[in-house]
């Protein structure tokens, strides 16, 4: 009887592990885009026997308004929908290429 190679079950396990890691990173990035920062700190006493963990959420005092790009949107279409000037929208998003907008992309709206 031929013995099966461990690669038969290690490869799918590695694939699932990578998928979970990618999901975790992407999910964390999407949550951090909302303006909420999560800070976790651990404190250990000098004896090393007790440990406590505190999680705090800090909300930013300035809430910037965002727009999520939909299929077929352009800077001028978004500006018309939101009632703002297209050049002001472009100034609020200097790192965004106006010709390369994609659905799901978040844009900052000027005040």
N, C-alpha and C positions, 0 to 999 in steps of 0.2 A: 504494500500500500504506500502510495506516494504522500509525503508530508506537504501540506500547503505552506506557501510562503507567507511570512508575516506582512509583507507588502500588500497582500490582498485586503487586509482590514486596516492597516496603517494609512494607506493612501486616502480612503474615504474619511477616516478620522481626521487627518490633516486638512482635508478640504472643508469639512464641517467646522473645524477650529478656525480656519482662516475666514470663513464666511461670518462666524460669530464675531470675530475681532473686527472685521470691516464694518459690520452692522453697528457695533458698539461705538466705534470712532465716528461714523457718519451721524448716528443718532445724537451723540454728544455735541458734535459741531452744529447740528440743526437746533438743538436746544439752547446752545450758547448764543446763537444769533438773535434770540428773542430779547436780549438785553438783560437777562437774569444771570447773575454769576453765582455759582455754587462753590462755597469754600468748605473744605473738610479739613479739620485739624485733629490730631491725636495728641493726648497728653498722658505721659506715663510718670508715675511717682518715682522717687529716688530708690525705693525698694524694688521696683520693677514688677511688683505683684498686681497692681491694679492699673487699668487703662480705661480711659473714657474717650469717646468720640463725639464731637459736636458738629452738626451740619447746619450752616446758616445760609439763607438766601438773601441776597442784597438786590433790591430793585433799584434801577437807576432813577434818579429824580427827574431827569428829562426823558420823556417818552417820545422817541422819534417815530413818526408815522411811516409805514412801509407799504409798498404795493407789490404784489406777486404777479409777475408777468404771465399772461395767458397767450395761447396760440394766436398769432396774427397781430399781436401788439407791437407798436413802435413808440418812440419817445413822443411823437406828436399825438398819437391815439391816446396814450396814457395821460398826457397833459390835458387833452380835451375832456377825458373822463373825470379827472380830478379837479378840473377848473384852475389849472396853473399854467405858467408859461413853459414851453418846451425847453428853452435855453436855461431856465432856472432848474428844471429837472435834470438836465445834463450837467449843470454845475454842481448839483448835489450828489451826483454819481460820476466823478471824474475817472474812476477806474473801470467803468463799464463802456464797452464798445457798442455804440448805437446800432451798428449794422449786424451785431451778433447776439441779439437778445434771444433767450430761449425760455420756453414755458417753465414755470416754477422758480425762476430767478427772482431774488428780492431786490427791490430798488428803494432807496430812501427818498421820501417826498419832502420838498422844501416847505418851510413853515410859511 
